[in-house]
Amino acid sequence: MAVIAAETRKRGDCRLTNGELADVAGVSVTTVKNALRAARALGLISVEERRLSAFRNAPNIVRITDASWRAWLRLGGGGKSAPRSPIKQKYPETSEQRKGWKAAEGQRAARAALRRDSCRSAPGRD
């Protein structure tokens, strides 16, 4: 629900798919579906399903309908930081971040090679 609140505060409603919500929140898609179902039953949100064809759907639009929750978000509730979109987390945005990302990849490879070499030369492994 925090991810939906952050998206609503940024864009006015939440148009993330259940998979994207699950990725950002760090939970399973089933947990997202159960949370949306419970929030809808409590009258906190409304979910507009957007069917395109028999096998294809656009992302649902989740709107916060609870007046006190909307007022709390309008007043800046929940802090200043919002969870980042899963797409923005995958790839660094600036050249400095990309350099750090490449350096981290190189360090991971070096550590793996060092571990591999140390396992081969460990005593009692001959």
HELIX and SHEET records of a PDB file:
HELIX    1   1 ALA A    2  ARG A   11  1                                  10    
HELIX    2   2 ASN A   18  ALA A   25  1                                   8    
HELIX    3   3 VAL A   29  LEU A   42  1                                  14    
HELIX    4   4 ALA A   67  ARG A   74  1                                   8    
HELIX    5   5 PRO A   86  LYS A   90  1                                   5    
HELIX    6   6 SER A   95  ARG A  120  1                                  26    
SHEET    1   A 2 ILE A  45  ARG A  51  0                                        
SHEET    2   A 2 ASN A  57  ILE A  64 -1                                        
END                                                                             
